[in-house]
């Protein structure tokens, strides 16, 4: 997949771009609703002999439009989002930098520069997609602004039960520790990618060595506590238990949120290696124990619960 990082104004020439069928949206999470938009664009590309494409934006518009907001956490930080789009078989992705200048672009000017100007011949979006200054462009105006240069497909809302599948709903579920329902809406397990770094190595002294994971601070962090996880190291899958939190048994005022994973049936040196942690079930909240023996007893119970969970789901 070719990736093009653009800003306003961009310098790509229309005649140098292949005719494409393009899905457009922010796509945080690349959840099942997003996948329908993206795969529809891919399907139309195949039918019409076009290149499959995706246009997404970074950072989130709220960072630019809300002066009080300095940072946004993402279900899928940009690199994760691009990897997921690549796995869907898309040939090229345009990442448009969201800036104050882009936010002030009138809807017709946005279409002219970023859609017609990139030789997009078919556009696919969700029903609620808006574009241009103050979001004044919508599916009601797209035909006028397209000027016959491209066709357009609208994907109606994708639902689960009685509710719309949305990034907002998934964020809410993750904050509640409702991992299984969040995963259902995502269409895959929620994951955090990172690198194994040296921690305080206290876990190995009590029989539960942990991998301390350094991760991108752009990740939306689910509810603090203990989780049943699958861990991937060099494409090998392991089961384990992860703790997200502040380790109150050992620190009274720990400010740094940590992610540690005890990997079952694993003994190896993985410092500085990339690691993927998939979250499958919330087990319990983080709590402060009165002593090491109480902590060990709880960890043994957690491990047994997680092993039973995974064996039952095989």
VEXPA-528396 format. One record per atom (N, C-alpha, C, CB): x, y, z; residue in one letter. Coordinates in steps of 0.05 Angstrom, whole numbers, padded with zeros to 5 digits, always signed. Glycine has a CB too. Layout:
% residues N
XYZa;...
***
This chain:
% residues 314
+00017-00024+00000x;+00000+00000+00000x;+00018+00025+00000x;-00019+00000+00025x;+00012+00043-00018x;+00027+00068-00019x;+00013+00089-00001x;+00029+00079-00048x;+00029+00103+00014x;+00018+00123+00032x;+00027+00151+00024x;+00027+00117+00062x;+00008+00169+00022x;+00014+00197+00014x;+00005+00215+00037x;+00000+00205-00013x;+00024+00230+00048x;+00018+00248+00070x;+00015+00277+00059x;+00040+00247+00093x;-00009+00287+00060x;-00015+00313+00047x;-00023+00334+00067x;-00037+00309+00027x;-00019+00359+00059x;-00030+00381+00074x;-00042+00401+00054x;-00008+00395+00092x;-00055+00422+00064x;-00067+00442+00046x;-00048+00466+00044x;-00095+00450+00057x;-00041+00473+00019x;-00047+00460-00006x;-00027+00437-00011x;-00047+00480-00029x;-00036+00417-00026x;-00018+00395-00033x;-00007+00400-00061x;-00032+00368-00031x;+00014+00385-00068x;+00027+00390-00094x;+00025+00365-00112x;+00056+00397-00090x;+00007+00347-00106x;+00003+00324-00124x;-00013+00333-00149x;-00012+00301-00110x;-00004+00324-00172x;-00018+00332-00197x;-00038+00311-00205x;+00003+00336-00220x;-00062+00321-00212x;-00084+00303-00219x;-00077+00283-00240x;-00108+00319-00228x;-00063+00292-00261x;-00056+00274-00283x;-00036+00253-00276x;-00046+00291-00307x;-00023+00256-00253x;-00004+00236-00244x;-00016+00215-00225x;+00020+00249-00231x;-00042+00220-00217x;-00055+00202-00199x;-00073+00182-00214x;-00072+00218-00179x;-00072+00157-00207x;-00090+00137-00220x;-00119+00143-00213x;-00082+00108-00212x;-00137+00137-00231x;-00165+00140-00225x;-00172+00121-00203x;-00183+00134-00251x;-00186+00131-00182x;-00190+00114-00159x;-00219+00114-00149x;-00172+00122-00136x;-00225+00093-00135x;-00249+00091-00118x;-00240+00094-00090x;-00266+00064-00123x;-00249+00115-00076x;-00237+00123-00051x;-00258+00124-00028x;-00224+00150-00053x;-00251+00111-00006x;-00267+00114+00019x;-00256+00137+00035x;-00266+00087+00036x;-00274+00154+00046x;-00265+00178+00060x;-00277+00178+00088x;-00272+00203+00045x;-00260+00185+00108x;-00270+00187+00135x;-00246+00188+00155x;-00288+00163+00142x;-00252+00193+00180x;-00230+00193+00199x;-00222+00164+00207x;-00239+00209+00225x;-00242+00147+00210x;-00237+00118+00213x;-00221+00111+00238x;-00222+00107+00189x;-00225+00124+00261x;-00212+00116+00285x;-00224+00089+00294x;-00214+00137+00307x;-00207+00069+00297x;-00215+00042+00305x;-00217+00023+00281x;-00242+00044+00319x;-00222+00034+00257x;-00227+00018+00233x;-00246-00005+00241x;-00200+00006+00222x;-00269+00003+00253x;-00288-00016+00263x;-00305-00027+00240x;-00306-00004+00285x;-00325-00044+00247x;-00341-00057+00227x;-00355-00038+00208x;-00361-00076+00240x;-00364-00015+00219x;-00377+00005+00202x;-00357+00017+00182x;-00390+00027+00219x;-00333+00024+00193x;-00312+00034+00175x;-00304+00014+00154x;-00288+00042+00192x;-00303-00011+00162x;-00294-00032+00144x;-00314-00034+00120x;-00292-00059+00158x;-00340-00031+00126x;-00360-00032+00105x;-00355-00010+00084x;-00388-00031+00116x;-00349+00014+00094x;-00344+00037+00077x;-00319+00031+00059x;-00340+00063+00093x;-00298+00022+00072x;-00272+00018+00059x;-00275-00005+00038x;-00250+00012+00079x;-00287-00027+00047x;-00289-00050+00029x;-00309-00045+00006x;-00298-00075+00045x;-00328-00028+00010x;-00346-00020-00012x;-00330-00005-00033x;-00370-00003-00002x;-00313+00013-00024x;-00295+00028-00043x;-00277+00008-00058x;-00279+00049-00029x;-00267-00012-00044x;-00250-00032-00056x;-00266-00048-00077x;-00237-00051-00035x;-00290-00056-00070x;-00307-00072-00088x;-00313-00056-00113x;-00333-00080-00074x;-00320-00031-00110x;-00326-00014-00133x;-00302-00010-00151x;-00338+00014-00124x;-00278-00007-00138x;-00253-00005-00153x;-00250-00029-00171x;-00229-00002-00134x;-00255-00053-00160x;-00253-00078-00176x;-00273-00078-00199x;-00257-00102-00159x;-00297-00069-00194x;-00318-00070-00215x;-00312-00050-00237x;-00345-00064-00202x;-00301-00027-00230x;-00297-00006-00250x;-00268-00004-00261x;-00304+00020-00238x;-00251-00022-00251x;-00223-00021-00261x;-00208+00003-00250x;-00222-00021-00291x;-00214+00011-00225x;-00202+00034-00212x;-00182+00025-00191x;-00223+00053-00200x;-00165+00043-00182x;-00147+00037-00159x;-00163+00041-00133x;-00122+00056-00160x;-00160+00023-00114x;-00173+00026-00088x;-00158+00045-00070x;-00177-00002-00074x;-00172+00063-00058x;-00159+00084-00041x;-00175+00090-00017x;-00155+00109-00058x;-00161+00102+00003x;-00174+00112+00027x;-00163+00140+00033x;-00169+00092+00052x;-00180+00158+00041x;-00171+00184+00051x;-00178+00187+00080x;-00183+00207+00034x;-00158+00192+00097x;-00164+00196+00125x;-00149+00221+00134x;-00155+00172+00142x;-00152+00229+00159x;-00142+00254+00169x;-00127+00251+00195x;-00165+00274+00172x;-00109+00269+00200x;-00094+00268+00226x;-00082+00296+00231x;-00071+00247+00225x;-00084+00306+00256x;-00096+00294+00279x;-00127+00296+00278x;-00086+00306+00305x;-00140+00288+00300x;-00169+00291+00301x;-00176+00320+00299x;-00180+00278+00327x;-00197+00327+00283x;-00205+00355+00280x;-00209+00370+00307x;-00230+00357+00264x;-00218+00356+00328x;-00223+00370+00353x;-00198+00382+00365x;-00235+00350+00373x;-00174+00371+00359x;-00150+00383+00369x;-00145+00411+00357x;-00125+00364+00362x;-00153+00414+00332x;-00150+00440+00318x;-00173+00459+00324x;-00147+00436+00288x;-00197+00448+00325x;-00221+00465+00328x;-00227+00473+00357x;-00245+00450+00317x;-00218+00457+00376x;-00222+00463+00404x;-00196+00473+00416x;-00233+00439+00419x;-00193+00498+00422x;-00168+00510+00431x;-00160+00500+00459x;-00170+00540+00432x;-00180+00489+00474x;-00174+00479+00500x;-00165+00450+00500x;-00198+00481+00518x;-00166+00437+00477x;-00158+00409+00475x;-00131+00406+00462x;-00179+00393+00459x;-00112+00396+00477x;-00084+00393+00467x;-00078+00365+00457x;-00065+00401+00490x;-00094+00346+00466x;-00087+00318+00459x;-00112+00301+00457x;-00067+00306+00480x;-00112+00283+00438x;-00134+00264+00435x;-00122+00236+00436x;-00150+00269+00409x;-00136+00218+00450x;-00128+00189+00450x;-00144+00175+00429x;-00132+00177+00478x;-00131+00155+00416x;-00143+00142+00394x;-00146+00112+00399x;-00127+00146+00368x;-00168+00100+00389x;-00171+00071+00390x;-00149+00059+00373x;-00199+00062+00380x;-00144+00071+00350x;-00121+00063+00333x;-00105+00088+00326x;-00132+00049+00307x;-00082+00092+00340x;-00064+00113+00332x;-00057+00110+00302x;-00038+00113+00348x;-00048+00131+00290x;-00045+00132+00260x;-00032+00107+00248x;-00030+00156+00252x;-00009+00099+00259x;+00005+00076+00246x;-00011+00051+00248x;+00032+00072+00260x;-00025+00047+00270x;-00043+00023+00273x;-00066+00025+00252x;-00055+00021+00301x;-00077+00049+00249x;-00098+00052+00230x;-00089+00046+00202x;-00109+00081+00231x;-00065+00055+00195x;-00054+00050+00168x;-00049+00020+00164x;-00029+00065+00163x;-00039+00006+00184x;-00035-00023+00182x;-00061-00038+00178x;-00021-00033+00207x;-00082-00029+00191x;-00108-00043+00188x;-00120-00038+00161x;-00127-00033+00210x;-00116-00014+00151x;-00126-00007+00123x;-00111-00024+00103x;-00123+00023+00117x;-00085-00027+00107x;-00068-00043+00089x;-00078-00072+00089x;-00039-00042+00098x;-00085-00083+00113x;-00095-00110+00114x;-00121-00114+00099x;-00098-00118+00143x;-00136-00093+00095x;-00161-00095+00080x;-00156-00096+00050x;-00179-00071+00087x;-00131-00093+00042x;-00124-00096+00014x;-00126-00071-00003x;-00141-00116+00001x;-00123-00048+00011x;-00125-00022-00003x;-00098-00015-00016x;-00133+00001+00016x;-00099-00003-00040x;-00074+00001-00055x;-00060+00028-00047x;-00080+00001-00084x;-00076+00048-00040x;-00063+00074-00033x;-00080+00088-00012x;-00058+00092-00058x;-00066+00102+00006x;-00080+00117+00027x;-00069+00145+00028x;-00077+00103+00055x;-00087+00164+00028x;-00080+00193+00031x;-00085+00200+00060x;-00097+00211+00011x;-00064+00209+00074x;-00067+00219+00101x;-00065+00250+00100x;-00044+00207+00120x;-00087+00263+00104x;-00089+00292+00102x;-00085+00304+00130x;-00116+00301+00090x;-00065+00321+00133x;-00060+00334+00158x;-00082+00355+00163x;-00032+00348+00159x;-00095+00352+00186x;-00117+00371+00193x;-00104+00395+00206x;-00138+00358+00211x;-00107+00418+00193x;-00095+00443+00202x;-00117+00465+00203x;-00072+00452+00184x;-00112+00488+00215x;-00132+00510+00214x;-00138+00518+00186x;-00121+00534+00230x;-00118+00517+00168x;-00122+00525+00140x;-00141+00505+00127x;-00095+00525+00125x;-00138+00479+00132x;-00156+00459+00121x;-00184+00463+00132x;-00146+00431+00126x;-00186+00469+00158x;-00212+00473+00171x;-00227+00496+00159x;-00209+00477+00201x;-00213+00516+00148x;-00226+00540+00137x;-00232+00537+00107x;-00209+00564+00142x;-00224+00515+00095x;-00229+00511+00067x;-00259+00507+00061x;-00213+00486+00056x;-00270+00523+00043x;-00298+00520+00036x;-00303+00492+00024x;-00307+00543+00017x;-00328+00482+00028x;-00333+00455+00018x;-00326+00450-00011x;-00362+00448+00022x;-00334+00469-00029x;-00329+00465-00057x;-00298+00465-00063x;-00343+00487-00074x;-00283+00481-00047x;-00254+00482-00051x;-00241+00456-00041x;-00242+00506-00036x;-00252+00445-00020x;-00242+00419-00010x;-00246+00397-00032x;-00256+00410+00016x;-00270+00397-00043x;-00276+00377-00064x;-00257+00381-00088x;-00305+00379-00073x;-00254+00406-00096x;-00237+00412-00119x;-00208+00403-00115x;-00238+00442-00125x;-00197+00408-00091x;-00169+00402-00087x;-00164+00373-00079x;-00159+00420-00065x;-00180+00363-00061x;-00174+00337-00049x;-00189+00313-00061x;-00179+00337-00020x;-00210+00318-00077x;-00224+00296-00090x;-00220+00297-00120x;-00254+00298-00083x;-00231+00318-00132x;-00227+00321-00161x;-00197+00323-00167x;-00242+00346-00172x;-00182+00338-00151x;-00154+00343-00156x;-00136+00319-00152x;-00144+00364-00138x;-00147+00297-00139x;-00131+00273-00136x;-00142+00251-00154x;-00133+00264-00107x;-00158+00259-00173x;-00169+00240-00194x;-00186+00218-00182x;-00145+00228-00210x;-00201+00225-00161x;-00220+00205-00149x;-00244+00205-00167x;-00227+00213-00120x;-00251+00181-00177x;-00273+00178-00195x;-00298+00167-00182x;-00265+00160-00218x;-00295+00155-00159x;-00318+00146-00143x;-00311+00150-00114x;-00325+00115-00149x;-00329+00162-00099x;-00325+00167-00070x;-00345+00152-00054x;-00327+00198-00065x;-00335+00140-00032x;-00353+00125-00014x;-00349+00136+00014x;-00347+00094-00014x;-00372+00142+00028x;-00370+00152+00055x;-00394+00142+00071x;-00370+00183+00055x;-00392+00146+00097x;-00414+00141+00115x;-00436+00162+00111x;-00405+00139+00144x;-00459+00156+00121x;-00482+00174+00117x;-00479+00201+00131x;-00507+00160+00127x;-00461+00202+00151x;-00459+00226+00167x;-00433+00241+00161x;-00460+00219+00196x;-00420+00235+00139x;-00395+00248+00132x;-00400+00278+00125x;-00381+00234+00109x;-00383+00295+00136x;-00384+00324+00129x;-00357+00333+00120x;-00395+00341+00152x;-00356+00355+00106x;-00330+00366+00096x;-00332+00396+00093x;-00322+00352+00070x;-00308+00408+00092x;-00307+00437+00088x;-00312+00453+00113x;-00326+00445+00067x;-00310+00479+00111x;-00312+00497+00134x;-00338+00493+00150x;-00310+00526+00125x;-00335+00489+00176x;-00357+00485+00194x;-00374+00460+00186x;-00375+00509+00195x;-00362+00442+00171x;-00377+00418+00163x;-00401+00423+00146x;-00385+00403+00188x;-00400+00445+00131x;-00423+00452+00115x;-00428+00434+00091x;-00421+00481+00106x;-00407+00420+00083x;-00410+00401+00061x;-00420+00374+00072x;-00383+00397+00046x;-00438+00362+00057x;-00450+00337+00066x;-00460+00321+00042x;-00474+00342+00086x;-00473+00299+00047x;-00483+00283+00025x;-00505+00298+00009x;-00495+00256+00035x;-00516+00319+00022x;-00536+00335+00008x;-00523+00354-00013x;-00552+00352+00028x;-00497+00360-00009x;-00484+00379-00027x;-00463+00366-00045x;-00471+00401-00011x;-00457+00341-00040x;-00434+00329-00054x;-00438+00327-00084x;-00429+00301-00043x;-00463+00322-00093x;-00468+00319-00122x;-00463+00346-00136x;-00497+00310-00127x;-00471+00367-00124x;-00467+00394-00135x;-00437+00400-00137x;-00481+00416-00119x;-00423+00394-00115x;-00394+00401-00114x;-00378+00382-00132x;-00384+00399-00086x;-00388+00358-00137x;-00373+00339-00154x;-00372+00348-00183x;-00385+00311-00152x;-00392+00363-00192x;-00394+00373-00219x;-00391+00351-00240x;-00372+00395-00224x;-00401+00327-00234x;-00400+00305-00253x;-00372+00292-00256x;-00408+00315-00279x;-00353+00301-00239x;-00326+00290-00240x;-00323+00263-00227x;-00306+00310-00228x;-00341+00257-00208x;-00340+00231-00195x;-00368+00222-00186x;-00321+00231-00171x;-00371+00196-00183x;-00396+00185-00172x;-00393+00182-00142x;-00403+00158-00186x;-00415+00175-00129x;-00415+00176-00100x;-00433+00154-00089x;-00424+00203-00090x;-00424+00140-00068x;-00439+00120-00054x;-00440+00126-00024x;-00428+00091-00059x;-00464+00125-00013x;-00468+00130+00016x;-00474+00104+00030x;-00491+00151+00021x;-00459+00098+00051x;-00464+00075+00067x;-00481+00082+00091x;-00437+00061+00076x;-00504+00070+00093x;-00521+00076+00116x;-00509+00065+00142x;-00550+00064+00111x;-00519+00073+00164x;-00507+00065+00190x;-00507+00035+00193x;-00521+00079+00213x;-00485+00025+00204x;-00482-00004+00209x;-00488-00007+00239x;-00453-00015+00202x;-00506-00026+00245x;-00516-00029+00273x;-00509-00056+00285x;-00546-00025+00273x;-00509-00056+00311x;-00506-00080+00327x;-00528-00079+00348x;-00476-00083+00340x;-00546-00098+00347x;-00569-00096+00365x;-00586-00072+00356x;-00560-00093+00395x;-00591-00053+00375x;-00607-00030+00369x;-00590-00005+00365x;-00627-00026+00391x;-00564-00007+00367x;-00547+00017+00366x;-00528+00017+00342x;-00531+00019+00391x;-00521+00041+00334x;-00501+00046+00313x;-00474+00038+00323x;-00502+00075+00304x;-00459+00024+00305x;-00431+00018+00311x;-00415+00044+00307x;-00419-00005+00293x;-00403+00054+00328x;-00389+00080+00326x;-00364+00080+00343x;-00407+00103+00334x;-00345+00097+00336x;-00320+00100+00352x;-00327+00109+00380x;-00300+00119+00338x;-00347+00127+00382x;-00356+00137+00408x;-00365+00115+00426x;-00377+00159+00404x;-00382+00097+00415x;-00392+00075+00431x;-00369+00056+00439x;-00413+00059+00415x;-00351+00051+00421x;-00328+00033+00428x;-00311+00046+00450x;-00311+00027+00403x;-00306+00072+00448x;-00291+00086+00469x;-00305+00083+00497x;-00288+00116+00462x;-00331+00086+00496x;-00346+00083+00521x;-00344+00055+00533x;-00376+00089+00516x;-00346+00035+00516x;-00343+00007+00525x;-00315+00001+00536x;-00349-00012+00501x;-00295+00011+00523x;-00267+00007+00532x;-00263+00020+00559x;-00247+00018+00512x;-00274+00044+00563x;-00271+00058+00589x;-00286+00044+00611x;-00282+00087+00586x;-00305+00027+00604x;-00320+00011+00624x;-00308-00016+00629x;-00349+00008+00616x;-00287-00023+00613x;-00276-00050+00615x;-00292-00071+00600x;-00272-00057+00644x;-00311-00062+00584x;-00328-00081+00569x;-00314-00089+00543x;-00357-00068+00564x;-00293-00104+00546x;-00275-00110+00524x;-00289-00128+00503x;-00250-00124+00534x;-00304-00147+00513x;-00317-00166+00494x;-00337-00153+00475x;-00330-00188+00509x;-00352-00134+00486x;-00371-00120+00469x;-00357-00101+00450x;-00392-00105+00486x;-00336-00088+00460x;-00320-00070+00444x;-00308-00085+00420x;-00298-00056+00460x;-00297-00109+00426x;-00285-00126+00406x;-00306-00134+00385x;-00272-00150+00418x;-00330-00139+00394x;-00351-00147+00375x;-00357-00124+00355x;-00377-00153+00391x;-00357-00099+00365x;-00361-00076+00347x;-00337-00071+00329x;-00368-00052+00364x;-00313-00075+00340x;-00289-00071+00324x;-00287-00092+00302x;-00265-00072+00342x;-00296-00116+00308x;-00293-00138+00289x;-00266-00152+00293x;-00295-00127+00261x;-00253-00146+00315x;-00227-00158+00322x;-00220-00149+00350x;-00204-00149+00302x;-00201-00162+00363x;-00194-00154+00391x;-00180-00126+00391x;-00175-00174+00403x;-00188-00110+00411x;-00173-00085+00416x;-00144-00092+00422x;-00186-00069+00439x;-00126-00076+00412x;-00098-00082+00416x;-00081-00057+00422x;-00087-00097+00392x;-00059-00062+00436x;-00038-00042+00440x;-00012-00053+00431x;-00037-00032+00470x;+00002-00039+00414x;+00028-00047+00404x;+00050-00031+00418x;+00030-00044+00374x;+00072-00044+00424x;+00093-00029+00438x;+00120-00044+00437x;+00086-00024+00466x;+00137-00037+00455x;+00164-00049+00457x;+00169-00056+00486x;+00186-00029+00446x;+00182-00079+00490x;+00187-00089+00517x;+00212-00074+00528x;+00192-00119+00517x;+00209-00062+00551x;+00231-00047+00564x;+00235-00058+00592x;+00225-00017+00565x;+00257-00051+00604x;+00263-00060+00631x;+00245-00046+00651x;+00293-00056+00638x;+00233-00061+00669x;+00218-00049+00691x;+00233-00052+00717x;+00190-00063+00693x;+00218-00054+00739x;+00231-00057+00765x;+00238-00086+00772x;+00214-00045+00788x;+00229-00105+00754x;+00236-00133+00756x;+00227-00146+00782x;+00266-00137+00753x;+00207-00134+00794x;+00197-00145+00820x;+00181-00171+00815x;+00180-00124+00834x;+00167-00172+00792x;+00150-00195+00787x;+00164-00222+00788x;+00137-00192+00761x;+00189-00223+00778x;+00203-00248+00777x;+00210-00258+00805x;+00229-00245+00760x;+00211-00240+00824x;+00218-00249+00852x;+00194-00262+00866x;+00227-00225+00868x;+00170-00259+00855x;+00147-00271+00867x;+00134-00293+00848x;+00125-00250+00874x;+00149-00300+00828x;+00140-00322+00810x;+00122-00313+00787x;+00126-00341+00826x;+00120-00287+00783x;+00103-00277+00761x;+00118-00255+00746x;+00076-00265+00772x;+00139-00263+00731x;+00154-00243+00715x;+00136-00230+00695x;+00178-00256+00702x;+00141-00204+00691x;+00124-00189+00672x;+00141-00175+00652x;+00106-00169+00687x;+00129-00172+00628x;+00141-00155+00607x;+00130-00127+00611x;+00136-00166+00578x;+00147-00108+00615x;+00139-00080+00618x;+00138-00067+00590x;+00158-00064+00637x;+00116-00056+00582x;+00112-00048+00554x;+00111-00018+00551x;+00087-00060+00543x;+00129-00008+00534x;+00129+00020+00527x;+00111+00023+00502x;+00158+00031+00522x;+00091+00041+00504x;+00072+00044+00482x;+00067+00073+00475x;+00046+00030+00488x;+00057+00077+00451x;+00050+00103+00441x;+00030+00117+00460x;+00039+00102+00413x;+00035+00141+00468x;+00017+00155+00487x;-00009+00164+00474x;+00032+00179+00499x;-00011+00160+00447x;-00036+00167+00433x;-00057+00146+00437x;-00030+00170+00404x;-00050+00123+00449x;-00070+00101+00452x;-00092+00110+00473x;-00057+00076+00461x;-00117+00104+00466x;-00138+00104+00486x;-00133+00080+00504x;-00166+00103+00472x;-00131+00085+00530x;-00126+00064+00549x;-00152+00054+00561x;-00106+00074+00572x;-00157+00028+00560x;-00182+00018+00572x;-00182+00020+00603x;-00187-00011+00564x;-00204+00013+00615x;-00207+00015+00644x;-00183+00002+00658x;-00233+00002+00653x;-00173+00015+00679x;-00151+00005+00695x;-00159-00022+00708x;-00142+00025+00716x;-00141-00041+00707x;-00146-00067+00719x;-00131-00089+00706x;-00176-00073+00718x;-00140-00114+00711x;-00127-00138+00701x;-00143-00150+00678x;-00123-00159+00724x;-00129-00159+00657x;-00142-00169+00633x;-00131-00196+00624x;-00139-00149+00611x;-00149-00212+00612x;-00140-00235+00597x;-00131-00225+00570x;-00163-00257+00595x;-00106-00232+00562x;-00095-00222+00537x;-00082-00244+00521x;-00075-00200+00543x;-00080-00239+00495x;-00062-00255+00478x;-00039-00237+00471x;-00077-00266+00453x;-00015-00248+00470x;+00009-00233+00465x;+00022-00245+00440x;+00028-00234+00489x;+00032-00227+00423x;+00045-00236+00398x;+00074-00225+00398x;+00030-00227+00373x;+00093-00244+00398x;+00121-00237+00396x;+00133-00252+00373x;+00136-00244+00423x;+00143-00237+00353x;+00154-00250+00329x;+00135-00270+00317x;+00181-00263+00335x;+00109-00262+00316x;+00087-00278+00303x;+00080-00303+00319x;+00095-00286+00276x;+00092-00306+00343x;+00084-00328+00360x;+00062-00318+00380x;+00108-00340+00376x;+00041-00334+00384x;+00019-00327+00401x;+00022-00340+00429x;-00008-00334+00389x;+00018-00324+00450x;+00018-00334+00477x;-00006-00322+00492x;+00045-00326+00492x;-00015-00337+00512x;-00036-00326+00530x;-00022-00313+00554x;-00055-00349+00540x;-00036-00294+00566x;-00024-00281+00589x;-00044-00264+00604x;-00001-00264+00580x;-00034-00251+00626x;-00051-00232+00640x;-00036-00206+00641x;-00057-00243+00669x;-00051-00185+00635x;-00040-00158+00634x;-00052-00141+00657x;-00046-00145+00607x;-00035-00123+00667x;-00044-00104+00687x;-00039-00076+00676x;-00030-00108+00714x;-00061-00060+00675x;-00059-00032+00668x;-00064-00017+00694x;-00079-00024+00645x;-00045+00000+00702x;-00050+00015+00726x;-00025+00027+00738x;-00062-00003+00746x;-00026+00031+00765x;-00006+00047+00779x;+00008+00031+00801x;-00019+00072+00791x;+00004+00005+00802x;+00017-00013+00821x;+00016-00003+00850x;+00047-00017+00813x;-00009+00001+00861x;-00012+00013+00887x;+00000-00004+00910x;-00041+00017+00892x;+00004-00030+00906x;+00016-00047+00927x;+00045-00038+00932x;+00015-00076+00919x;+00058-00027+00912x;+00086-00020+00915x;+00091+00010+00914x;+00102-00032+00892x;+00072+00026+00904x;+00076+00055+00903x;+00051+00069+00914x;+00081+00064+00873x;+00056+00089+00931x;+00034+00104+00942x;+00025+00126+00923x;+00041+00117+00969x;+00043+00137+00908x;+00037+00160+00891x;+00050+00157+00864x;+00045+00186+00904x;+00044+00134+00851x;+00055+00129+00824x;+00039+00145+00804x;+00055+00099+00817x;+00053+00163+00789x;+00039+00180+00769x;+00040+00167+00742x;+00052+00207+00768x;+00058+00149+00737x;+00062+00138+00710x;+00045+00113+00707x;+00091+00131+00705x;+00026+00113+00688x;+00010+00090+00682x;+00027+00069+00668x;-00015+00098+00664x;+00025+00045+00677x;+00041+00023+00665x;+00024+00001+00653x;+00061+00012+00686x;+00035-00012+00633x;+00023-00036+00622x;+00044-00059+00625x;+00015-00032+00592x;+00037-00079+00641x;+00054-00102+00645x;+00039-00127+00638x;+00065-00102+00674x;+00054-00147+00627x;+00041-00172+00619x;+00057-00195+00630x;+00039-00174+00589x;+00043-00213+00644x;+00055-00238+00652x;+00047-00258+00630x;+00045-00248+00680x;+00067-00268+00615x;+00063-00285+00592x;+00064-00314+00601x;+00083-00280+00569x;+00043-00329+00598x;+00042-00357+00607x;+00061-00375+00591x;+00013-00368+00606x;+00074-00393+00605x;+00091-00413+00592x;+00112-00400+00573x;+00074-00433+00576x;+00124-00379+00583x;+00144-00365+00566x;+00168-00359+00584x;+00133-00340+00553x;+00192-00364+00573x;+00216-00357+00587x;+00237-00349+00566x;+00227-00380+00605x;+00240-00323+00561x;+00259-00314+00541x;+00266-00285+00545x;+00248-00319+00513x;+00287-00276+00533x;+00295-00248+00534x;+00283-00233+00511x;+00327-00245+00534x;+00264-00216+00517x;+00250-00201+00496x;+00253-00171+00499x;+00220-00208+00496x;+00273-00162+00514x;+00278-00134+00517x;+00283-00121+00490x;+00301-00128+00535x;+00270-00098+00485x;+00272-00082+00461x;+00258-00095+00437x;+00301-00078+00454x;+00244-00117+00441x;+00229-00129+00419x;+00201-00118+00417x;+00228-00160+00422x;+00190-00116+00392x;+00162-00107+00389x;+00143-00128+00400x;+00156-00101+00360x;+00121-00119+00411x;+00101-00137+00423x;+00073-00126+00417x;+00106-00140+00453x;+00055-00145+00412x;+00027-00137+00408x;+00010-00150+00430x;+00016-00145+00380x;-00006-00134+00443x;-00023-00144+00465x;-00052-00141+00457x;-00017-00129+00492x;-00066-00164+00454x;-00095-00164+00448x;-00111-00168+00474x;-00101-00186+00427x;-00131-00151+00478x;-00147-00153+00502x;-00172-00169+00496x;-00154-00124+00512x;-00177-00189+00514x;-00200-00207+00509x;-00221-00206+00531x;-00190-00234+00505x;-00213-00202+00556x;-00233-00200+00577x;-00222-00184+00601x;-00241-00229+00587x;-00240-00168+00613x;-00233-00154+00637x;-00237-00173+00661x;-00250-00128+00641x;-00216-00176+00678x;-00217-00195+00700x;-00225-00182+00726x;-00191-00209+00702x;-00211-00161+00733x;-00217-00148+00759x;-00204-00120+00759x;-00208-00165+00783x;-00212-00104+00779x;-00199-00078+00782x;-00172-00081+00795x;-00218-00059+00798x;-00156-00060+00792x;-00130-00060+00806x;-00135-00053+00835x;-00110-00040+00793x;-00121-00066+00853x;-00124-00059+00882x;-00098-00062+00897x;-00146-00078+00894x;-00098-00049+00920x;-00074-00050+00937x;-00076-00073+00956x;-00071-00023+00952x;-00055-00090+00957x;-00054-00113+00974x;-00038-00107+01000x;-00042-00137+00960x;-00045-00120+01021x;-00032-00115+01047x;-00004-00127+01048x;-00049-00126+01070x;+00002-00147+01031x;+00028-00159+01031x;+00032-00176+01006x;+00032-00177+01055x;+00057-00185+01003x;+00065-00200+00979x;+00049-00226+00976x;+00095-00206+00980x;+00044-00240+00999x;+00030-00266+00998x;+00002-00263+00988x;+00030-00279+01026x;-00011-00241+00997x;-00038-00236+00987x;-00038-00230+00957x;-00051-00212+01002x;-00018-00215+00948x;-00016-00209+00920x;-00011-00235+00904x;+00008-00189+00915x;+00007-00252+00913x;+00013-00277+00899x;-00012-00295+00897x;+00035-00293+00913x;-00027-00296+00919x;-00052-00312+00919x;-00071-00302+00898x;-00064-00312+00947x;-00074-00276+00897x;-00093-00264+00877x;-00083-00269+00849x;-00096-00234+00882x;-00057-00267+00844x;-00046-00271+00817x;-00050-00300+00809x;-00016-00264+00817x;-00047-00319+00827x;-00052-00347+00821x;-00081-00351+00813x;-00045-00365+00845x;-00099-00338+00827x;-00128-00340+00821x;-00134-00327+00794x;-00145-00326+00843x;-00122-00304+00789x;-00125-00291+00763x;-00116-00309+00740x;-00111-00264+00762x;-00093-00321+00744x;-00081-00338+00723x;-00100-00361+00717x;-00054-00348+00732x;-00110-00374+00738x;-00128-00397+00735x;-00154-00388+00720x;-00136-00409+00762x;-00164-00365+00727x;-00189-00354+00714x;-00184-00349+00684x;-00198-00328+00727x;-00160-00338+00678x;-00154-00331+00650x;-00149-00357+00634x;-00130-00313+00649x;-00135-00376+00646x;-00130-00401+00631x;-00156-00416+00626x;-00111-00419+00647x;-00175-00414+00645x;-00201-00427+00641x;-00216-00412+00619x;-00218-00427+00667x;-00215-00385+00619x;-00228-00370+00598x;-00219-00377+00570x;-00224-00339+00603x;-00192-00379+00567x;-00182-00385+00540x;-00188-00414+00532x;-00152-00380+00539x;-00186-00432+00551x;-00191-00461+00545x;-00221-00464+00537x;-00184-00479+00568x;-00238-00449+00551x;-00267-00451+00545x;-00275-00439+00518x;-00283-00438+00567x;-00257-00420+00508x;-00264-00406+00483x;-00252-00420+00459x;-00255-00377+00485x;-00237-00442+00463x;-00224-00456+00441x;-00245-00471+00424x;-00203-00475+00451x;
***
